[in-house]
Amino acid sequence: MNILPSDCRLPGPTKRTSSAAMAAGKAVWMAQARSTAGSMMVAASCGVAVGWASSAVVKLQDRTGPFQLTDDQASWVVSLNDVGILLGSLLSGLCFSVLGRRATLLLCPLLLLGWAALTFAATAPAFLYVARLLSGAGMAVHFVYGNVYLAEVSVRSSRGLLSLLTSLFAMAGTLLQFCVGPYVSYRTQAWLGALPAAAALVLLLLFTVESPYYLAMRDRPDEMLAALARLRGCSVESDALRDEAHEIERTVERQRSAGSLLAALCSPASRRAASVGVVVQATAPLFGESVLMAYAQKIFIISGSPLGDAQSAIVLYVAQASACLACTALVDRWGRRTLLSVSCLGNCIGMAVLSAYLGASPDRQGPLQWIPLASLLLFVVSCSLGANPVPGLLLAELLPQRAKPLMAPLSMMLFSVTAFAVSKSFLALGEAAGMFAPFAVFAAWNALAVAFTRLFVPETKNKSLAEVYGMLSGREEAPKQN
């Protein structure tokens, strides 16, 4: 079971917590912070790549860049990032089980450094097409396996918090682009993207510990015990640490006993995990967030705003990052299912209001000019409470170890296909039917997501990975408290 060893257990809520227990708890948090620092910076570098398009595309269409993009070329620059996610999912899937979690995560900053270099050197749209394929491939590594790694190395009491902190770092990277990008030159904005990627590479090399689950699957018990000790800040001689190691080995062996990979995927636990985790992850682009972030300035140019389009985009992302920070206090209190359903409900209301506003075409100089900004603020805040961070966390928690090498990249490949279709058709649908139409589609999908979440998504709050597997297999046990 994913428990804290007795000599490094987190302090409980009583007022009589001893100084020794406090020190042990601090050691646990510091150990996990060191090993996950690289993953956090990887998330920030992905966020920088996500936010690049919002102001860079406007520069390139306004002739303030090294060349000019048409609307069709701009849509390819935005959407080819999603094709890169498809390619990166295939690449990382091949590395995940063979090279390990740590080596797979190292691919992300390397690919993003390539994106930044090509973007800086671009003299024609073709350069950006290739660069966006690289950025998408780098993001795929993080999106597919970042949460998987965090779920495997963290104690259950911190798993949700660490996952949301990763989302917060990603938002911080995007916020950097939103705040700085509109006010610097195209090439300055490009090389800024290389900084967090370089930092992520250094942190991964220096501090990231291999997953104990991966080492157990490769029959390397001594290395697994040493890695677990580093992750818990304890001695390898700790009896409780060895108990946790034995539980990890039993969990891996139990999943191996399912037989072949095909047999494992046909088990009730894997079928339920795949049908929930993959559906939630693969359809996440239909929530509307990725398109909104890529076209934020353009959307405000179209809809109008009492602030400038660049300033409105900054306000939007500051609100989103603040909401994600608030979510870190809620994910292990409210639970994954409640946060996801409340989030999708807020998304639905925000998108429906914006769609109605654009469809009615009111006077955009009066009091109603605040509606686009207000509705989009509601959307990004509610999205940050669940629809953004929870799908990846659910996928990492629900999938059994045997199914992860296949189902995790498959979910991201489906995600990339959905994201590409949404990004490529957003402007085309708006021009053909009116800009209210794509937002109406997003509102409808979020309404469906509320129903799906309440009916089918299981709650994984305060459960170890072994307990989650038992729950999905129909052997649910009461969660033990840390």
C-alpha positions as CSV (number, residue, x, y, z in Angstrom):
1,M,0.0,0.0,0.0
2,N,1.2,3.5,-0.7
3,I,1.8,4.5,2.9
4,L,4.3,6.6,4.7
5,P,6.9,4.8,6.7
6,S,6.5,5.2,10.4
7,D,9.8,7.0,10.8
8,C,8.9,9.5,8.1
9,R,5.2,9.8,8.5
10,L,3.5,13.1,7.9
11,P,2.4,14.8,11.1
12,G,-1.3,14.4,12.0
13,P,-3.7,17.2,12.8
14,T,-3.3,17.0,16.6
15,K,-1.8,19.9,18.6
16,R,0.6,17.5,20.3
17,T,2.6,16.6,17.2
18,S,6.2,16.0,18.4
19,S,9.1,17.9,17.0
20,A,10.5,14.6,15.7
21,A,7.3,13.9,13.8
22,M,7.4,17.4,12.4
23,A,11.0,16.9,11.2
24,A,10.1,13.5,9.7
25,G,7.1,15.0,7.8
26,K,9.4,17.8,6.5
27,A,11.9,15.2,5.3
28,V,9.1,13.4,3.3
29,W,8.0,16.6,1.7
30,M,11.5,17.7,0.9
31,A,12.3,14.3,-0.6
32,Q,9.3,14.4,-2.9
33,A,9.9,18.0,-3.8
34,R,13.4,17.2,-5.0
35,S,12.4,14.3,-7.1
36,T,9.4,16.1,-8.7
37,A,11.1,19.5,-9.2
38,G,12.2,18.4,-12.7
39,S,8.6,17.3,-13.6
40,M,7.3,20.7,-12.3
41,M,9.7,22.6,-14.5
42,V,8.8,20.3,-17.5
43,A,5.2,21.4,-16.9
44,A,6.3,25.1,-16.9
45,S,8.2,24.6,-20.2
46,C,5.1,23.0,-21.7
47,G,3.0,26.0,-20.5
48,V,5.4,28.4,-22.2
49,A,4.9,26.5,-25.5
50,V,1.1,26.5,-25.0
51,G,1.0,30.3,-24.4
52,W,3.4,31.2,-27.3
53,A,0.7,31.1,-30.0
54,S,-1.7,33.6,-28.5
55,S,0.5,36.7,-29.1
56,A,3.0,35.2,-31.7
57,V,0.3,34.5,-34.2
58,V,-1.0,38.0,-33.9
59,K,2.5,39.4,-34.5
60,L,2.9,37.3,-37.6
61,Q,-0.5,38.3,-39.0
62,D,0.1,42.0,-38.2
63,R,3.5,42.0,-40.1
64,T,5.5,42.6,-36.9
65,G,7.3,39.2,-37.2
66,P,9.9,38.0,-39.7
67,F,7.1,37.0,-42.2
68,Q,3.3,37.2,-42.5
69,L,0.8,34.4,-41.9
70,T,-2.6,34.1,-43.5
71,D,-5.6,32.8,-41.5
72,D,-5.2,29.4,-43.0
73,Q,-1.5,29.3,-42.2
74,A,-2.2,30.5,-38.7
75,S,-4.7,27.7,-38.1
76,W,-2.0,25.2,-39.2
77,V,0.6,26.7,-36.8
78,V,-1.9,26.3,-34.0
79,S,-3.3,22.9,-34.9
80,L,0.0,21.1,-35.9
81,N,1.0,21.3,-32.2
82,D,-1.8,18.7,-31.7
83,V,-0.4,16.5,-34.5
84,G,2.9,16.7,-32.6
85,I,1.1,15.4,-29.5
86,L,0.1,12.3,-31.6
87,L,3.7,11.7,-32.7
88,G,5.0,12.3,-29.2
89,S,2.6,9.8,-27.7
90,L,3.9,7.1,-30.0
91,L,7.5,8.0,-29.3
92,S,7.1,8.2,-25.5
93,G,5.1,5.0,-25.5
94,L,8.1,3.1,-27.0
95,C,10.4,4.5,-24.3
96,F,8.1,4.3,-21.2
97,S,8.5,0.6,-20.5
98,V,11.9,0.0,-21.9
99,L,13.9,3.0,-20.8
100,G,11.9,3.9,-17.7
101,R,9.9,6.9,-16.4
102,R,12.9,9.2,-15.8
103,A,14.5,8.7,-19.2
104,T,11.1,9.2,-20.9
105,L,10.5,12.5,-19.1
106,L,14.0,13.7,-20.3
107,L,12.6,13.6,-23.9
108,C,10.3,16.6,-23.1
109,P,12.8,19.4,-22.5
110,L,15.0,18.1,-25.4
111,L,12.0,18.4,-27.8
112,L,11.0,21.8,-26.5
113,L,14.5,23.1,-26.8
114,G,14.3,22.1,-30.5
115,W,11.0,23.9,-30.8
116,A,12.5,27.1,-29.3
117,A,15.5,27.0,-31.7
118,L,13.4,26.5,-34.8
119,T,10.9,29.2,-33.8
120,F,13.8,31.6,-33.2
121,A,15.4,30.8,-36.6
122,A,12.1,30.7,-38.6
123,T,12.0,32.7,-41.9
124,A,8.9,31.0,-43.4
125,P,5.8,29.2,-42.2
126,A,7.4,25.8,-42.8
127,F,9.8,26.4,-40.0
128,L,7.0,26.9,-37.6
129,Y,5.1,23.9,-38.8
130,V,8.1,21.7,-37.9
131,A,8.6,23.6,-34.7
132,R,5.0,23.1,-33.6
133,L,5.3,19.4,-34.3
134,L,8.3,19.3,-31.9
135,S,6.5,21.3,-29.2
136,G,3.5,19.0,-29.4
137,A,5.7,16.0,-29.2
138,G,7.3,17.4,-26.1
139,M,4.0,18.2,-24.5
140,A,2.8,14.7,-25.2
141,V,5.6,13.2,-23.0
142,H,4.5,15.4,-20.1
143,F,0.8,15.0,-20.6
144,V,1.0,11.2,-20.9
145,Y,3.6,10.4,-18.3
146,G,4.0,13.4,-16.0
147,N,1.0,12.4,-13.9
148,V,1.8,8.7,-14.2
149,Y,5.3,9.4,-12.7
150,L,3.8,11.6,-9.9
151,A,1.2,9.0,-9.0
152,E,3.9,6.3,-8.8
153,V,6.4,8.2,-6.6
154,S,4.1,10.1,-4.3
155,V,2.3,9.1,-1.1
156,R,-1.4,9.2,-1.4
157,S,-1.9,12.2,0.9
158,S,0.2,14.4,-1.5
159,R,-0.7,12.8,-4.9
160,G,-3.5,15.2,-5.7
161,L,-1.6,18.2,-4.5
162,L,1.5,17.4,-6.6
163,S,-0.6,16.8,-9.7
164,L,-2.3,20.2,-9.3
165,L,1.1,21.9,-8.6
166,T,2.2,20.5,-11.9
167,S,-0.8,22.2,-13.5
168,L,0.0,25.4,-11.7
169,F,3.6,25.4,-13.0
170,A,2.2,24.8,-16.5
171,M,-0.1,27.8,-16.1
172,A,2.8,29.9,-14.7
173,G,4.7,29.2,-18.0
174,T,1.7,30.2,-20.1
175,L,1.1,33.3,-17.9
176,L,4.8,34.3,-18.6
177,Q,4.0,34.2,-22.3
178,F,0.8,36.1,-21.9
179,C,2.4,38.8,-19.8
180,V,5.7,39.2,-21.7
181,G,4.9,38.0,-25.2
182,P,2.7,40.9,-26.4
183,Y,5.4,43.4,-25.4
184,V,8.6,41.9,-26.8
185,S,9.8,41.1,-30.3
186,Y,9.0,37.8,-32.0
187,R,12.5,36.5,-31.6
188,T,12.8,37.5,-28.0
189,Q,9.6,35.7,-27.3
190,A,11.0,32.6,-29.0
191,W,14.2,32.3,-27.0
192,L,12.3,32.9,-23.8
193,G,10.8,29.5,-24.5
194,A,14.2,27.8,-24.1
195,L,14.8,29.0,-20.5
196,P,12.4,26.7,-18.6
197,A,13.2,23.8,-20.9
198,A,16.9,24.1,-20.1
199,A,16.1,24.4,-16.4
200,A,13.9,21.3,-16.6
201,L,16.6,19.3,-18.3
202,V,19.1,20.1,-15.5
203,L,16.7,19.3,-12.7
204,L,15.6,16.0,-14.2
205,L,19.3,14.9,-14.6
206,L,20.3,15.9,-11.1
207,F,17.3,15.1,-8.8
208,T,14.6,12.9,-10.4
209,V,14.4,9.4,-8.9
210,E,13.2,6.4,-11.0
211,S,9.7,5.1,-10.2
212,P,9.7,2.2,-7.6
213,Y,6.9,0.6,-9.6
214,Y,9.0,0.6,-12.8
215,L,11.9,-0.9,-10.9
216,A,9.7,-3.6,-9.4
217,M,8.3,-4.4,-12.8
218,R,11.9,-4.8,-14.1
219,D,12.8,-7.2,-11.1
220,R,15.3,-4.8,-9.6
221,P,14.3,-5.0,-5.9
222,D,17.5,-3.4,-4.4
223,E,17.2,-0.4,-6.7
224,M,13.5,-0.2,-6.0
225,L,14.1,-0.1,-2.2
226,A,16.9,2.6,-2.6
227,A,14.6,4.7,-4.8
228,L,11.7,4.4,-2.4
229,A,14.0,5.4,0.5
230,R,15.1,8.6,-1.4
231,L,11.5,9.4,-2.2
232,R,10.4,9.0,1.5
233,G,13.5,10.6,3.0
234,C,14.1,7.5,5.1
235,S,16.7,4.8,5.7
236,V,16.4,1.6,3.7
237,E,16.5,-0.3,7.0
238,S,13.1,1.1,8.0
239,D,10.6,-1.7,8.6
240,A,7.7,0.4,7.4
241,L,9.6,1.3,4.2
242,R,10.2,-2.4,3.5
243,D,6.5,-3.0,4.1
244,E,5.6,-0.4,1.5
245,A,8.2,-2.0,-0.9
246,H,6.6,-5.4,-0.4
247,E,3.2,-4.0,-1.1
248,I,4.4,-2.4,-4.4
249,E,5.9,-5.8,-5.4
250,R,2.7,-7.6,-4.5
251,T,0.6,-5.1,-6.5
252,V,2.9,-5.5,-9.5
253,E,2.9,-9.3,-9.2
254,R,-0.9,-9.4,-8.9
255,Q,-1.2,-7.4,-12.1
256,R,1.3,-9.7,-13.8
257,S,-0.7,-12.7,-12.9
258,A,-3.5,-11.4,-15.1
259,G,-1.5,-13.1,-17.9
260,S,-0.7,-11.5,-21.3
261,L,-1.1,-7.8,-21.9
262,L,-4.3,-8.5,-23.9
263,A,-5.7,-10.5,-21.0
264,A,-4.8,-7.7,-18.6
265,L,-6.6,-5.2,-20.8
266,C,-9.7,-7.5,-20.8
267,S,-9.9,-7.6,-17.1
268,P,-12.9,-5.8,-15.4
269,A,-10.5,-3.3,-13.7
270,S,-8.7,-2.4,-16.9
271,R,-11.9,-2.1,-18.9
272,R,-13.5,0.2,-16.4
273,A,-10.3,2.3,-16.0
274,A,-9.9,2.6,-19.7
275,S,-13.6,3.5,-20.4
276,V,-13.5,6.2,-17.8
277,G,-9.9,7.6,-17.8
278,V,-9.4,7.4,-21.6
279,V,-12.8,9.0,-22.4
280,V,-12.3,11.8,-19.9
281,Q,-8.7,12.5,-21.2
282,A,-9.3,12.0,-24.9
283,T,-12.3,14.4,-25.0
284,A,-10.8,17.1,-22.9
285,P,-10.2,19.4,-25.9
286,L,-13.9,19.7,-26.3
287,F,-14.1,21.5,-23.0
288,G,-12.7,24.4,-25.1
289,E,-9.7,25.5,-23.0
290,S,-6.9,24.7,-25.5
291,V,-8.6,26.7,-28.3
292,L,-9.4,29.6,-25.9
293,M,-5.7,29.8,-24.8
294,A,-4.4,29.6,-28.4
295,Y,-6.8,32.2,-29.8
296,A,-7.2,34.3,-26.6
297,Q,-6.2,37.7,-28.2
298,K,-8.1,37.0,-31.4
299,I,-11.3,36.0,-29.5
300,F,-11.2,39.4,-27.7
301,I,-10.6,41.2,-30.9
302,I,-13.7,39.5,-32.3
303,S,-16.0,39.7,-29.2
304,G,-14.8,43.1,-27.9
305,S,-13.7,44.0,-24.4
306,P,-13.5,47.1,-22.2
307,L,-9.8,46.3,-21.9
308,G,-7.3,45.9,-24.7
309,D,-7.2,42.4,-26.3
310,A,-3.7,41.7,-24.9
311,Q,-4.6,43.0,-21.4
312,S,-7.8,41.0,-21.4
313,A,-5.9,37.8,-22.2
314,I,-3.5,38.5,-19.3
315,V,-6.4,39.1,-16.9
316,L,-7.9,35.8,-18.1
317,Y,-4.8,33.8,-17.4
318,V,-4.1,35.4,-14.0
319,A,-7.6,34.4,-13.0
320,Q,-6.9,30.8,-14.3
321,A,-3.6,30.5,-12.5
322,S,-5.2,31.8,-9.2
323,A,-8.1,29.3,-9.5
324,C,-5.6,26.5,-10.0
325,L,-3.8,27.5,-6.9
326,A,-7.1,27.4,-5.0
327,C,-7.8,24.0,-6.4
328,T,-4.7,22.6,-4.7
329,A,-6.6,23.0,-1.4
330,L,-9.7,21.3,-2.7
331,V,-8.6,18.2,-4.7
332,D,-8.0,16.0,-1.7
333,R,-10.9,17.6,0.3
334,W,-13.8,17.5,-2.3
335,G,-12.5,14.7,-4.4
336,R,-11.8,14.2,-8.1
337,R,-15.4,13.5,-9.2
338,T,-17.0,16.5,-7.4
339,L,-14.4,18.9,-8.7
340,L,-14.7,17.6,-12.3
341,S,-18.5,17.8,-12.3
342,V,-18.6,21.3,-10.7
343,S,-15.9,22.5,-13.1
344,C,-17.8,21.3,-16.2
345,L,-21.0,22.9,-15.0
346,G,-19.2,26.3,-14.7
347,N,-17.6,25.7,-18.2
348,C,-21.0,25.1,-19.6
349,I,-22.5,28.3,-18.2
350,G,-19.6,30.4,-19.3
351,M,-19.6,29.1,-22.9
352,A,-23.4,29.3,-23.2
353,V,-23.4,33.0,-22.1
354,L,-20.6,33.9,-24.5
355,S,-22.4,32.0,-27.4
356,A,-25.6,33.8,-26.7
357,Y,-23.8,37.2,-26.6
358,L,-22.1,36.6,-29.9
359,G,-25.3,35.3,-31.5
360,A,-27.3,38.3,-30.4
361,S,-24.7,40.8,-31.7
362,P,-25.6,43.6,-29.1
363,D,-24.1,47.0,-29.0
364,R,-20.6,46.4,-27.8
365,Q,-19.9,49.9,-26.5
366,G,-22.4,49.8,-23.6
367,P,-22.6,47.9,-20.3
368,L,-22.9,44.6,-22.2
369,Q,-19.3,44.9,-23.4
370,W,-18.2,43.3,-20.1
371,I,-20.1,40.0,-21.0
372,P,-17.3,38.4,-23.1
373,L,-14.6,39.0,-20.4
374,A,-16.9,38.0,-17.6
375,S,-18.1,34.8,-19.3
376,L,-14.5,33.8,-20.2
377,L,-13.4,34.5,-16.7
378,L,-16.0,32.2,-15.4
379,F,-14.9,29.6,-17.9
380,V,-11.2,29.7,-17.1
381,V,-11.8,29.7,-13.3
382,S,-14.1,26.8,-13.4
383,C,-11.9,24.9,-15.9
384,S,-8.9,25.3,-13.5
385,L,-10.9,23.8,-10.7
386,G,-11.2,20.4,-12.4
387,A,-11.5,20.1,-16.2
388,N,-7.9,21.1,-16.6
389,P,-6.0,19.1,-14.0
390,V,-8.3,16.2,-13.1
391,P,-8.4,14.2,-16.3
392,G,-4.7,13.5,-16.3
393,L,-4.7,12.7,-12.6
394,L,-7.6,10.3,-13.0
395,L,-5.9,8.5,-15.9
396,A,-2.7,8.0,-13.9
397,E,-4.6,6.8,-10.8
398,L,-7.1,4.5,-12.6
399,L,-4.9,2.6,-15.1
400,P,-3.2,-0.6,-13.8
401,Q,0.5,-0.9,-14.3
402,R,0.3,-3.4,-17.1
403,A,-2.2,-1.2,-19.0
404,K,-0.3,2.1,-18.7
405,P,2.3,1.5,-21.6
406,L,-0.6,1.0,-24.1
407,M,-3.6,2.9,-22.7
408,A,-1.8,6.1,-21.6
409,P,-0.3,6.9,-25.0
410,L,-3.5,5.8,-26.7
411,S,-5.6,8.3,-24.6
412,M,-3.1,11.0,-25.6
413,M,-3.3,10.0,-29.3
414,L,-7.1,10.3,-29.2
415,F,-6.6,13.6,-27.3
416,S,-4.4,14.9,-30.1
417,V,-6.9,13.9,-32.8
418,T,-9.7,15.7,-31.0
419,A,-7.5,18.7,-30.3
420,F,-6.4,18.9,-33.9
421,A,-10.0,18.8,-35.1
422,V,-11.1,21.4,-32.6
423,S,-8.2,23.8,-33.3
424,K,-8.4,23.5,-37.1
425,S,-12.2,23.9,-37.3
426,F,-12.6,26.7,-34.7
427,L,-12.1,29.6,-37.1
428,A,-13.7,27.8,-40.0
429,L,-16.9,27.0,-38.1
430,G,-17.0,30.6,-36.7
431,E,-16.8,32.0,-40.2
432,A,-19.3,29.6,-41.7
433,A,-22.0,29.7,-39.0
434,G,-21.1,32.7,-36.8
435,M,-18.6,32.9,-33.9
436,F,-21.4,31.9,-31.5
437,A,-21.4,28.3,-33.0
438,P,-18.1,26.9,-31.6
439,F,-18.8,28.2,-28.1
440,A,-22.3,26.6,-28.3
441,V,-20.6,23.3,-29.1
442,F,-18.3,23.7,-26.1
443,A,-21.2,24.5,-23.8
444,A,-23.1,21.4,-25.0
445,W,-20.1,19.1,-24.5
446,N,-19.5,20.4,-21.0
447,A,-23.1,19.7,-20.1
448,L,-22.7,16.1,-21.3
449,A,-19.4,15.8,-19.3
450,V,-21.3,16.7,-16.1
451,A,-23.7,13.8,-16.6
452,F,-20.9,11.4,-17.5
453,T,-18.9,12.3,-14.5
454,R,-21.7,11.8,-12.0
455,L,-22.7,8.5,-13.6
456,F,-19.4,6.8,-14.4
457,V,-16.3,8.4,-12.8
458,P,-15.2,6.7,-9.5
459,E,-13.8,8.6,-6.6
460,T,-10.1,7.9,-6.0
461,K,-9.5,10.5,-3.2
462,N,-7.3,9.2,-0.3
463,K,-6.8,5.8,-2.0
464,S,-3.4,4.2,-2.7
465,L,-2.8,2.8,-6.2
466,A,-3.3,-0.7,-4.8
467,E,-6.6,0.3,-3.3
468,V,-7.8,2.0,-6.5
469,Y,-7.0,-1.3,-8.4
470,G,-8.9,-3.3,-5.8
471,M,-11.9,-0.9,-6.0
472,L,-12.0,-1.2,-9.8
473,S,-11.8,-5.0,-9.5
474,G,-14.6,-5.1,-7.0
475,R,-12.4,-5.6,-3.9
476,E,-12.7,-2.2,-2.4
477,E,-11.1,-1.6,1.0
478,A,-11.6,1.2,3.3
479,P,-8.8,3.7,2.8
480,K,-6.2,3.9,5.5
481,Q,-5.3,7.3,6.9
482,N,-1.8,8.7,6.9
